């Protein structure tokens, strides 16, 4: 937003890249219907501040039951938010360095069941239909050392959005964007690299999140590296730190993603085909 220019020195986007926002033609009918549902004038004079969260939430649910579906979000109104944030990237944030990334399996929270390749491929065929062979080939190319079950829970939605955001940022030619993929998982292998798994590491509180991390010696060692990466970026706008291979900013030519695991590794466009397949889904 132009009114926010200069307020942010850097930005870290974790597991959720906002590329587009709602448009007035989508949100105006919803706003009018919500005002009417709550007995407010369907004008700019509607006052929603007098209602509790529950009252607003239940009103939205009632509208949904009548087929009126939308939600509360910023709107590209041409003034407060002149354009979609990252399609293309807004010039307002051109000079703000960004650290962007996702977790390997995001919202698949139980990965404890082992599979053979035949079982994993059967699950993919059921999900992907006539695209299954292409999907299986793209996954094996991206992750040649992966376990069979990993093909069934790898995230492609959050990751595809993060790649697109980093590419849009790089295309500006302004401040850099650094892209990561967090693949570390606890030794128990029940949660995997699920949504939020990086939080105890970046905040240096592995011991307070034992149910997620297992609080193993490997977790404590990894914690020092991850928190150092985040601190380095916060202080300097560059995530490079001791113990990490050289991490180059993202650009469309090299497509560098830093794999964050017990052994960190920068990889170039390693999952491009998988992400291109996923874009049409997400």
Secondary structure, DSSP 4 states (H G I P E B T S, - for coil): -GGGTTS-SEEEEES------EEHHHHHHHHHHHHHHTT--SSTT---TTS-HHHHHHHHHHHHHTT-------EE-SSSS-S-SBTTB-GGGTTSEEEEEEESSBT---------HHHHHHHHHHHHGGGHHHHHHHHHHH-TT--TTHHHH---HHHHHHHHHHHHHHHHTSS-EEEEEE----TT-SS-SBTTTTHHHHTT-GGGGHHHHTT-HHHHHHHHHHHHHHHHHHHHS----TTS---PPP-TTT-EEEEESSS-EEEESTTHHHHHHHHTT-
